[in-house]
Every structure is written in structure tokens, then in C-alpha cells.
Amino acid sequence: MTEIVKIPAERIKAVRGENDSIKKLIERKCSVTLTIDEEGDVEIGGDPTEVFFAKDIVKAIGRGFEPRDAMRLGGHDYNLYIIQLKEVVGSDKAISRVKSRVIGTKGKIKKEI
């Protein structure tokens, strides 16, 4: 099975890691193969169950998680839920307010979560 996950171009380096260390870690942990192109397309190949977990790890890193935190998604104890704030709150001002509350002063709440 193969899945393609799109990540922002500025997060490609985070998914690869220094000397492809993060890429290799994901491949080893999930028993998958990753192919990353310069536009931000990450092709994940392998067993469907393993691809499922690797996809969440790649998505999380693409969304800004630190790779060491995202690696926790490789097991059954953690899940990734992406909430589309536009669907929950109406205005851009309200989205900004919700994000500020989740992140907290100097990222304190984000660290606790």
C-alpha cells in the first residue's frame, strides 16, 4: 500500500532530519519506506497498518510537532486529531483567540498538552 502526505516545503528538513536521521527512524519504527520530494509530497509505502501510523507521524511533523514528540504516534497509545478551526469558530479573529488560548503564554499550555 502507498499513501502520499503533503507537507509544507519548510517542514521537509524536519521530516528528513540531519543526514536523513528522522526519515530513517520513521522507516525503522514503522517498517515503511519514505520518499520525499522537494515540493513536500511524502510517499509512504508498506503494510497498510504501518502506513497508517507513519502517516500520522509525518502529518504531525508537517504541522509543526517536534519529531521526538511525533514519534509517539507510532504506537496505539496516541492519536493525531486535526481540528479545522474554521468549521468550529467563524471569524479569523476567533481562530486567533482560540489558538492563543491553546498555546498559552510562552507556549506553556502547549507544553502541558
Rosetta blueprint (number, residue, H / E / L):
1 M L
2 T E
3 E E
4 I E
5 V E
6 K E
7 I L
8 P L
9 A H
10 E H
11 R H
12 I H
13 K H
14 A H
15 V H
16 R H
17 G L
18 E H
19 N H
20 D H
21 S H
22 I H
23 K H
24 K H
25 L H
26 I H
27 E H
28 R H
29 K H
30 C H
31 S L
32 V E
33 T E
34 L E
35 T E
36 I E
37 D L
38 E L
39 E L
40 G L
41 D E
42 V E
43 E E
44 I E
45 G E
46 G E
47 D L
48 P H
49 T H
50 E H
51 V H
52 F H
53 F H
54 A H
55 K H
56 D H
57 I H
58 V H
59 K H
60 A H
61 I H
62 G H
63 R L
64 G L
65 F L
66 E L
67 P H
68 R H
69 D H
70 A H
71 M H
72 R H
73 L H
74 G H
75 G L
76 H L
77 D L
78 Y L
79 N L
80 L L
81 Y L
82 I L
83 I L
84 Q L
85 L H
86 K H
87 E H
88 V H
89 V L
90 G L
91 S L
92 D H
93 K H
94 A H
95 I H
96 S H
97 R H
98 V H
99 K H
100 S H
101 R H
102 V H
103 I H
104 G L
105 T H
106 K H
107 G H
108 K H
109 I H
110 K H
111 K H
112 E H
113 I L
